[in-house]
Amino acid sequence: QPCWREYLTTRIEQNMVVNCTCPISECRAQPTTAFIYSIVSSEEVIAKYEKALLRRYVECCSNLTWCTNPQGCDQILLKDGLGYGAACSKCSWISCFNCNFPEAHYPASCSHMSRMTCAKCNHGFCWRCLKPWRPNHKDYYNCSAMVSKAAWQEKRFQDYNERCTFHHHAREFAVSLRNSISSIREMPKIRNLTFVLDACKVLEQARKVLAYSCVYSYYNQDTESMDIVEQQTESLELLTNAL
């Protein structure tokens, strides 16, 4: 029993317990949950084992996923065909269920969030694996595009990138402002500041939409529809700045 306890404890600590088998080389039997509970007595080790089981269960269920809040959240979310995702009931973070990007990015599509374009030859490729976005692009290194066009593409990318970065920073400011107001509201003799907190939440959401609108606008080539999008974006930006 001491040998089994040490073996299982080591496997649990190394996060390898889910698929572990009997230590005898010719035996492929896997220890059951009941057997592990009867051998391992440490509550801390058992807690790690139960977390490992939960992780495995979530990974095996196609309709379940973890909240993608980069600040850390252990909430399990139900995908259930929700598209761009829904707010986490624990931390209010909105995850995207269709791609690996850490948050919902409407109006930018999932393909927009993983696609990069060469400013010289307009070659599209995935920033994750660096493979060509379209398999029929063959002239990777000997691009004959005009320098003026390359310069225009680079300037266009810089403009949208700067706008996107600005809105992300402004969004961080809105979050910081909301946290500051939350702490002030806890002080005695301070009037109700709920409406200010609500305004900060609206400001945060608006900055998020504006940031990903930059991504959407950069990749959208439909001039007619872009005129409408740019007008709506400009209107939202003016109102957001005023707020």
C-alpha positions as CSV (number, residue, x, y, z in Angstrom):
1,Q,0.0,0.0,0.0
2,P,2.8,2.6,0.7
3,C,4.2,1.9,-2.8
4,W,0.8,2.5,-4.4
5,R,0.3,5.7,-2.3
6,E,3.7,7.1,-3.4
7,Y,3.1,6.1,-7.0
8,L,-0.4,7.6,-7.2
9,T,0.6,10.7,-5.3
10,T,3.5,11.3,-7.8
11,R,1.2,10.8,-10.7
12,I,-1.4,13.3,-9.3
13,E,1.3,15.9,-8.6
14,Q,2.6,15.6,-12.1
15,N,-1.0,15.8,-13.5
16,M,-0.6,12.4,-15.1
17,V,-3.1,10.4,-13.0
18,V,-6.0,10.3,-15.5
19,N,-4.3,8.0,-17.9
20,C,-2.0,6.2,-15.5
21,T,-1.8,2.4,-15.4
22,C,-0.5,-0.2,-13.1
23,P,3.2,0.2,-12.4
24,I,3.9,-3.4,-13.5
25,S,5.0,-3.1,-17.1
26,E,2.9,-6.0,-18.5
27,C,-0.3,-4.8,-16.7
28,R,-2.4,-2.2,-18.5
29,A,-5.1,-1.9,-15.8
30,Q,-6.0,1.6,-14.7
31,P,-6.7,2.4,-11.0
32,T,-10.3,3.3,-10.4
33,T,-11.5,6.4,-8.5
34,A,-12.6,4.3,-5.6
35,F,-9.2,2.6,-5.4
36,I,-7.4,6.0,-5.4
37,Y,-9.7,7.3,-2.6
38,S,-8.9,4.2,-0.6
39,I,-5.1,4.5,-1.0
40,V,-4.4,8.3,-1.0
41,S,-5.3,9.9,2.4
42,S,-4.0,13.5,1.8
43,E,-6.9,15.9,1.3
44,E,-4.7,18.3,-0.7
45,V,-3.6,15.5,-3.1
46,I,-7.2,14.3,-3.5
47,A,-8.3,17.9,-4.3
48,K,-5.7,17.9,-7.1
49,Y,-7.0,14.6,-8.4
50,E,-10.6,15.8,-8.5
51,K,-9.5,18.9,-10.4
52,A,-7.7,16.7,-12.9
53,L,-10.9,14.7,-13.3
54,L,-12.9,17.8,-13.9
55,R,-10.4,19.1,-16.5
56,R,-10.6,15.8,-18.3
57,Y,-14.4,15.9,-18.3
58,V,-14.6,19.4,-19.7
59,E,-12.0,18.5,-22.4
60,C,-14.1,15.5,-23.4
61,C,-17.4,17.4,-23.7
62,S,-17.7,19.3,-27.0
63,N,-20.3,21.7,-25.5
64,L,-18.3,22.7,-22.5
65,T,-15.3,25.0,-22.2
66,W,-13.4,27.1,-19.6
67,C,-13.9,30.8,-19.2
68,T,-11.0,32.4,-21.2
69,N,-10.6,35.5,-18.9
70,P,-6.8,36.1,-19.0
71,Q,-6.9,37.3,-15.4
72,G,-7.9,33.8,-14.4
73,C,-11.4,32.2,-13.9
74,D,-12.3,28.6,-13.1
75,Q,-15.9,28.9,-14.3
76,I,-17.1,26.2,-16.8
77,L,-19.2,27.6,-19.7
78,L,-21.8,25.9,-21.8
79,K,-21.3,26.5,-25.5
80,D,-24.6,25.2,-26.7
81,G,-24.5,27.0,-30.1
82,L,-24.1,30.5,-28.6
83,G,-21.9,31.7,-31.4
84,Y,-19.7,34.5,-30.2
85,G,-20.4,33.5,-26.6
86,A,-22.0,34.9,-23.5
87,A,-20.9,36.6,-20.4
88,C,-19.4,34.4,-17.7
89,S,-21.8,34.3,-14.7
90,K,-18.8,34.5,-12.3
91,C,-16.5,37.2,-13.8
92,S,-18.6,38.7,-16.6
93,W,-15.9,38.0,-19.2
94,I,-17.3,37.3,-22.7
95,S,-15.5,34.4,-24.4
96,C,-15.5,33.4,-28.1
97,F,-16.6,29.8,-28.6
98,N,-15.6,29.6,-32.3
99,C,-11.9,30.3,-32.1
100,N,-8.9,30.4,-29.8
101,F,-9.0,34.2,-29.4
102,P,-9.4,34.9,-25.6
103,E,-12.5,37.1,-25.9
104,A,-15.6,37.8,-28.0
105,H,-14.5,40.1,-30.8
106,Y,-17.7,41.2,-32.6
107,P,-17.9,42.7,-35.2
108,A,-14.6,41.2,-36.3
109,S,-14.9,37.6,-37.5
110,C,-12.8,34.7,-36.1
111,S,-10.9,34.6,-39.4
112,H,-10.0,38.2,-39.0
113,M,-8.5,37.5,-35.6
114,S,-6.1,34.9,-36.9
115,R,-5.2,36.4,-40.3
116,M,-2.2,38.6,-41.2
117,T,-1.5,40.2,-44.5
118,C,1.9,41.1,-46.0
119,A,2.1,44.8,-46.6
120,K,4.3,44.3,-49.7
121,C,2.5,41.5,-51.7
122,N,-0.8,41.3,-49.8
123,H,-0.2,37.6,-49.1
124,G,-2.5,36.4,-46.3
125,F,-1.2,34.0,-43.7
126,C,-2.2,32.7,-40.3
127,W,-0.2,34.3,-37.5
128,R,-0.5,31.1,-35.4
129,C,1.1,28.6,-37.8
130,L,2.4,31.0,-40.5
131,K,0.9,28.9,-43.2
132,P,-0.6,30.6,-46.3
133,W,-4.1,31.7,-45.9
134,R,-4.9,30.5,-49.4
135,P,-3.0,27.5,-50.9
136,N,-2.9,29.0,-54.4
137,H,-0.4,31.8,-53.5
138,K,3.0,30.6,-54.8
139,D,5.2,33.6,-55.2
140,Y,6.0,34.1,-51.5
141,Y,9.5,35.7,-51.7
142,N,9.6,37.4,-55.2
143,C,6.7,39.8,-55.0
144,S,6.4,42.2,-57.9
145,A,4.0,44.6,-56.1
146,M,4.8,48.3,-56.6
147,V,6.5,50.1,-53.7
148,S,3.9,52.8,-53.6
149,K,1.2,50.2,-53.1
150,A,3.3,48.5,-50.4
151,A,3.7,51.9,-48.6
152,W,0.0,52.6,-48.8
153,Q,-0.8,49.1,-47.4
154,E,1.7,49.6,-44.6
155,K,0.3,53.1,-43.7
156,R,-3.2,51.7,-43.8
157,F,-2.3,48.9,-41.4
158,Q,-0.5,51.3,-39.1
159,D,-3.6,53.6,-39.0
160,Y,-6.0,50.9,-38.1
161,N,-3.5,49.3,-35.7
162,E,-3.0,52.6,-33.8
163,R,-6.8,53.1,-33.5
164,C,-7.3,49.6,-32.3
165,T,-4.5,49.9,-29.7
166,F,-5.9,53.3,-28.6
167,H,-9.4,51.8,-27.9
168,H,-7.9,48.9,-26.1
169,H,-6.0,51.3,-23.8
170,A,-9.1,53.4,-23.3
171,R,-11.0,50.3,-22.4
172,E,-8.4,49.5,-19.7
173,F,-8.9,53.0,-18.4
174,A,-12.6,52.4,-18.2
175,V,-12.0,49.3,-16.2
176,S,-9.6,51.1,-13.9
177,L,-12.1,53.9,-13.4
178,R,-14.9,51.4,-12.6
179,N,-12.7,49.7,-10.0
180,S,-11.8,53.1,-8.4
181,I,-15.5,54.1,-8.2
182,S,-16.4,50.7,-6.7
183,S,-13.9,51.3,-3.9
184,I,-15.2,54.9,-3.3
185,R,-18.7,53.6,-3.1
186,E,-17.8,51.5,-0.1
187,M,-16.8,54.5,1.9
188,P,-19.4,55.9,4.4
189,K,-21.6,58.9,3.6
190,I,-21.0,58.6,-0.1
191,R,-24.1,58.9,-2.2
192,N,-25.2,56.2,-4.5
193,L,-22.8,55.8,-7.5
194,T,-24.6,53.0,-9.3
195,F,-25.3,55.1,-12.3
196,V,-21.6,56.0,-12.6
197,L,-20.6,52.3,-12.4
198,D,-23.2,51.5,-15.1
199,A,-21.7,54.3,-17.3
200,C,-18.2,52.8,-16.9
201,K,-19.5,49.4,-18.0
202,V,-21.1,50.9,-21.1
203,L,-17.9,52.8,-21.8
204,E,-15.9,49.6,-21.5
205,Q,-18.2,47.7,-23.9
206,A,-18.2,50.6,-26.4
207,R,-14.3,50.7,-26.4
208,K,-14.3,46.9,-27.0
209,V,-16.6,47.2,-30.0
210,L,-14.6,50.1,-31.4
211,A,-11.3,48.2,-31.1
212,Y,-12.6,45.1,-33.0
213,S,-14.4,47.4,-35.5
214,C,-10.9,48.4,-36.6
215,V,-10.0,44.8,-37.3
216,Y,-13.3,44.3,-39.2
217,S,-12.8,47.5,-41.3
218,Y,-9.2,46.7,-42.1
219,Y,-10.1,43.3,-43.7
220,N,-13.4,44.3,-45.3
221,Q,-13.0,45.1,-49.0
222,D,-16.7,45.9,-49.7
223,T,-16.6,49.7,-50.2
224,E,-20.4,50.2,-50.2
225,S,-21.0,48.4,-46.9
226,M,-17.8,49.9,-45.4
227,D,-19.2,53.4,-45.9
228,I,-22.1,52.5,-43.6
229,V,-19.8,50.8,-41.1
230,E,-17.4,53.7,-41.0
231,Q,-20.3,56.2,-40.4
232,Q,-21.7,54.1,-37.6
233,T,-18.2,53.6,-36.1
234,E,-17.5,57.3,-36.2
235,S,-20.9,58.1,-34.5
236,L,-20.2,55.5,-31.8
237,E,-16.7,56.9,-31.3
238,L,-17.9,60.5,-30.9
239,L,-20.5,59.4,-28.3
240,T,-18.0,57.3,-26.5
241,N,-15.5,60.1,-26.3
242,A,-18.2,62.3,-24.9
243,L,-19.1,59.8,-22.3
